[in-house]
Amino acid sequence: MNIAVGDETGRLIPYQDHPVTGPTYDKYYLSTCHGPVGSTLAFRELYEITGEEIYRNWMIELSRGIVRAGAPEKHSWGFWNCRCQCCGTAGILEHFAAMYEYTGEKEFYDYMIRTADVMLSDSDHRTPGLRTWYDSWWRTIPTRVVSYPGLYVGVAGCASSLLRTYAALTGKKLTNLYEYHFFEKF
């Protein structure tokens, strides 16, 4: 919390807080790994345990930070040409669906729909009956663009985030496949 930048309209936590050079205030991941999507999980757990509003507020402010940084439309250093759960659009979509389910707030409904629209528009559906996503998952090798099949890094994760969105829209209960599963213990 001490190294985050922003305010109630959106916060981000730097990608790295180096013990010698300090926080990298020019680099921010936006999805699950190293980003606000993953960080909100810890704040949600703290809120569930303590009931202290500061942790709920951080969930909301970090969520707003994703949008304030330009996602899901704008790609950046920490949100590159990638759709996966780990570091891409699918992780952000999964997050906004969870935030909408959790808060019921229109703001998160709108973010969820907006991100789902981007997710669908980024798919390749040239083959009838087939929809896939191509990613440059390796940020350091941007020319390597492939369609991975996996859940955390791949098409299965893209599809599961769309299913999660559908469930949030229809009130259906899904078995959580990611870190969100530990909230079911309550």
C-alpha positions as CSV (number, residue, x, y, z in Angstrom):
1,M,0.0,0.0,0.0
2,N,2.9,2.4,0.7
3,I,4.4,2.2,-2.7
4,A,1.2,2.4,-4.8
5,V,0.5,5.4,-7.0
6,G,-2.9,7.0,-7.6
7,D,-5.9,7.8,-5.6
8,E,-9.6,6.7,-5.2
9,T,-10.0,7.0,-9.0
10,G,-7.4,4.3,-9.6
11,R,-4.3,2.9,-8.0
12,L,-1.5,0.7,-9.3
13,I,1.3,-1.0,-7.5
14,P,4.7,-0.9,-9.2
15,Y,5.9,-4.1,-10.9
16,Q,9.0,-4.3,-8.6
17,D,10.2,-2.8,-5.4
18,H,14.0,-3.4,-5.6
19,P,15.8,-3.4,-2.2
20,V,18.5,-1.0,-3.6
21,T,16.8,1.1,-6.3
22,G,13.3,1.1,-4.9
23,P,10.0,0.9,-6.7
24,T,9.9,0.9,-10.5
25,Y,7.4,3.7,-11.0
26,D,7.5,3.4,-14.7
27,K,6.4,-0.3,-14.9
28,Y,3.0,-1.7,-13.9
29,Y,1.5,-5.1,-14.8
30,L,-2.3,-5.0,-15.1
31,S,-3.6,-8.5,-14.9
32,T,-3.2,-11.5,-12.5
33,C,0.5,-12.1,-12.1
34,H,2.2,-9.0,-10.6
35,G,-0.9,-6.9,-11.2
36,P,-3.9,-5.5,-9.6
37,V,-6.0,-8.5,-10.5
38,G,-3.8,-10.7,-8.3
39,S,-3.3,-8.0,-5.6
40,T,-7.0,-7.6,-5.1
41,L,-7.3,-11.2,-4.0
42,A,-5.1,-10.4,-1.0
43,F,-7.1,-7.3,-0.2
44,R,-10.4,-9.2,-0.5
45,E,-9.2,-11.8,1.9
46,L,-8.1,-9.1,4.4
47,Y,-11.5,-7.5,4.1
48,E,-13.3,-10.8,4.6
49,I,-11.3,-11.5,7.7
50,T,-11.3,-8.1,9.3
51,G,-14.3,-6.3,7.9
52,E,-12.2,-3.2,7.6
53,E,-13.4,-1.0,4.7
54,I,-9.9,0.1,3.8
55,Y,-9.3,-3.3,2.2
56,R,-12.5,-3.2,0.3
57,N,-11.7,0.3,-0.9
58,W,-8.3,-1.0,-2.2
59,M,-10.0,-3.7,-4.2
60,I,-12.1,-1.0,-5.9
61,E,-9.2,1.4,-6.4
62,L,-6.9,-1.2,-7.8
63,S,-9.7,-2.3,-10.2
64,R,-10.2,1.3,-11.3
65,G,-6.4,1.5,-11.8
66,I,-6.6,-1.1,-14.6
67,V,-9.1,1.0,-16.5
68,R,-7.3,4.2,-15.7
69,A,-4.2,2.7,-17.3
70,G,-6.1,2.2,-20.5
71,A,-7.0,-1.5,-20.3
72,P,-8.6,-3.4,-21.8
73,E,-8.2,-1.4,-25.1
74,K,-4.7,0.0,-24.7
75,H,-1.7,-2.3,-24.5
76,S,1.3,-1.1,-22.5
77,W,4.5,-2.4,-21.0
78,G,2.6,-4.5,-18.4
79,F,-0.4,-5.3,-20.6
80,W,0.9,-6.4,-23.9
81,N,-0.5,-8.3,-26.9
82,C,-1.8,-11.1,-24.7
83,R,-5.2,-12.5,-23.8
84,C,-4.3,-15.1,-21.2
85,Q,-5.4,-15.4,-17.5
86,C,-1.8,-14.8,-16.3
87,C,-1.1,-11.4,-17.8
88,G,-3.8,-10.6,-20.3
89,T,-7.3,-9.7,-21.0
90,A,-8.8,-13.0,-19.8
91,G,-7.4,-12.3,-16.3
92,I,-8.8,-8.8,-16.3
93,L,-12.2,-10.1,-17.5
94,E,-12.2,-12.8,-14.8
95,H,-11.5,-10.1,-12.3
96,F,-14.2,-7.7,-13.4
97,A,-16.8,-10.6,-13.4
98,A,-15.7,-11.4,-9.8
99,M,-15.9,-7.8,-8.7
100,Y,-19.3,-7.4,-10.2
101,E,-20.5,-10.6,-8.5
102,Y,-19.0,-9.4,-5.2
103,T,-20.1,-5.8,-5.2
104,G,-23.1,-5.7,-7.5
105,E,-21.9,-2.3,-8.6
106,K,-22.8,-1.0,-12.1
107,E,-19.2,0.3,-12.5
108,F,-17.9,-3.3,-12.5
109,Y,-20.7,-4.6,-14.7
110,D,-19.7,-1.9,-17.3
111,Y,-16.0,-2.9,-17.0
112,M,-16.9,-6.6,-17.3
113,I,-19.0,-6.0,-20.5
114,R,-16.4,-3.7,-22.0
115,T,-13.6,-6.2,-21.4
116,A,-15.7,-9.1,-22.7
117,D,-16.3,-7.1,-25.9
118,V,-12.6,-6.6,-26.3
119,M,-11.9,-10.2,-25.6
120,L,-14.4,-11.4,-28.2
121,S,-13.2,-8.8,-30.8
122,D,-9.6,-10.0,-30.3
123,S,-10.5,-13.6,-31.2
124,D,-9.8,-15.2,-34.5
125,H,-12.9,-16.8,-35.9
126,R,-12.1,-17.2,-39.6
127,T,-12.8,-20.9,-39.4
128,P,-16.5,-21.5,-39.1
129,G,-17.4,-22.9,-35.7
130,L,-13.9,-22.3,-34.3
131,R,-12.8,-19.3,-32.1
132,T,-9.3,-19.0,-30.9
133,W,-6.9,-16.3,-29.5
134,Y,-3.4,-15.7,-30.5
135,D,-0.9,-14.3,-28.0
136,S,2.5,-12.8,-27.8
137,W,2.7,-14.3,-24.3
138,W,6.5,-13.8,-24.0
139,R,6.7,-10.1,-23.6
140,T,10.4,-10.3,-24.3
141,I,9.8,-12.1,-27.7
142,P,7.0,-10.0,-29.2
143,T,7.3,-11.6,-32.6
144,R,6.4,-15.1,-31.2
145,V,2.7,-15.1,-31.6
146,V,0.9,-18.5,-31.1
147,S,-2.4,-19.9,-29.9
148,Y,-1.7,-21.8,-26.7
149,P,-4.4,-24.3,-25.5
150,G,-4.0,-24.0,-21.8
151,L,-6.1,-22.7,-18.9
152,Y,-3.7,-20.2,-17.3
153,V,-1.9,-19.3,-20.5
154,G,-4.1,-20.1,-23.5
155,V,-7.5,-20.5,-25.2
156,A,-9.1,-22.5,-22.3
157,G,-8.5,-19.5,-20.0
158,C,-10.0,-17.1,-22.5
159,A,-13.1,-19.3,-22.8
160,S,-13.4,-19.8,-19.0
161,S,-13.3,-16.0,-18.5
162,L,-16.2,-15.7,-20.9
163,L,-18.1,-18.4,-19.1
164,R,-17.5,-16.6,-15.8
165,T,-18.9,-13.5,-17.4
166,Y,-22.0,-15.4,-18.6
167,A,-22.4,-16.8,-15.0
168,A,-22.2,-13.3,-13.5
169,L,-24.9,-12.1,-16.0
170,T,-27.2,-15.0,-15.4
171,G,-26.7,-15.6,-11.7
172,K,-25.3,-19.1,-12.3
173,K,-22.7,-20.5,-9.9
174,L,-19.5,-21.9,-11.4
175,T,-16.7,-23.9,-9.8
176,N,-13.9,-21.4,-9.6
177,L,-10.8,-22.5,-11.5
178,Y,-8.3,-19.9,-10.2
179,E,-7.3,-18.2,-7.1
180,Y,-10.9,-17.0,-6.5
181,H,-11.7,-20.5,-5.3
182,F,-10.5,-19.9,-1.8
183,F,-13.3,-17.4,-1.2
184,E,-15.8,-20.3,-1.3
185,K,-14.7,-21.3,2.2
186,F,-16.8,-18.6,3.7
